Amino acid sequence: GQIVIVYYWPCADADSGMSVLKEMIAYERGASPHPYSAAPAIHSDGALVSVDVHSSAESMDKAVAWQQSDATWQAQFAEMEAACGSADDLSTNVLTMK
């Protein structure tokens, strides 16, 4: 089934973080060889959230491998860290749809 990942990142500078997050999502849509959908959000506690939907676990694994190897994506992730703080504060919830 589809894999839904909910990324949750308390962010020191939520406005800058959201701007970078939107840039990352736009970049992923155009550049990733493994398409998936992603949408940004603000959690009720003010944290940044991204909800990503992958067609399968295999597709998710390929997308993550692409992210890890793509220099532009990695640079954008570093911008997120600059705005939000350590990636150690980033948490994920992975849901397998049935």
N, C-alpha and C positions, 0 to 999 in steps of 0.2 A: 504494500500500500504506500500511499504518499507519506513522506516524512515532513513534519512541521517542526521547525526549530524556533524557539523563542529566546532571543538574546536579550539580556537585561544588564544595563551598565549604569550605575549611579554616576552622574557626570557633573564635575565641578563647574563647567561652562556649558550648560545645556544648549544655549543658542548656537554656539560654535560647533558643538558636537553634532547637533541635528543637521546643520548645514553640511558638514563633512559626511555624515551618514547618508544624506540624500545624494551627494555627489558619488559616494561609493556605490549606492544602489543603481544609479544611472550608468555608471561605468560598467558594473557587472552585467546589466541588461545588454549592453552593446558588445562587450568584450569576451564574456565567458563562453567557451565552447560547449558548456554544459548548462543549458538554460534552466532557470528557476525563477520563481517570483519572490519578491521581497517588498515589505512595506514598513516604513518607519512609524514610530508612535512614541508618545510620552506616557509613562506609567503614572498612576494616581499619586505616587510618592515623588514624582519629578524625574525619575530615572529615564534614560533613553532605552527604547525597545526596538528591535527589528524582528519581524516575523517572516521567516523564509519558508517557502514550500517547494519541496523537491518531489519529483515524480516517483522516486524509489530510493532505497538506501544506496544502491550502486551509483545512481546519479548524484546523490549528496556527496558520496566519497570522492567522486571525480571533481565536483565543484570545489570541494575543500582543498584537494590537491592542486587544482588550478590556482586558487587564492594564495596558497603557500608559495607557489613558484612565480607568481606574477608581480613584477617589480612595482608597477603602478598601484596595484591593489595594496601591496605591503606599505607603500609610501602613504597611502590614504589611511591605512590602519594606524600608522605612526602619528598622523595628524589627529586621529581620534584619541589616541593616548595622550597627546599634548593637551587636548581640550578636556578630557574626562578624567585623566589620572591612570594609574596602573591597570594594565589588562588583567591583573590578578583579581580585580573587582568585577570583571565581566563574568556573568554566569549564563549557562545555557540550560534550557529544558528541551529535550528531544521527544517528540510525540510520534508514534507510528499509527497512522490512521487505518481503520479497519472497514 
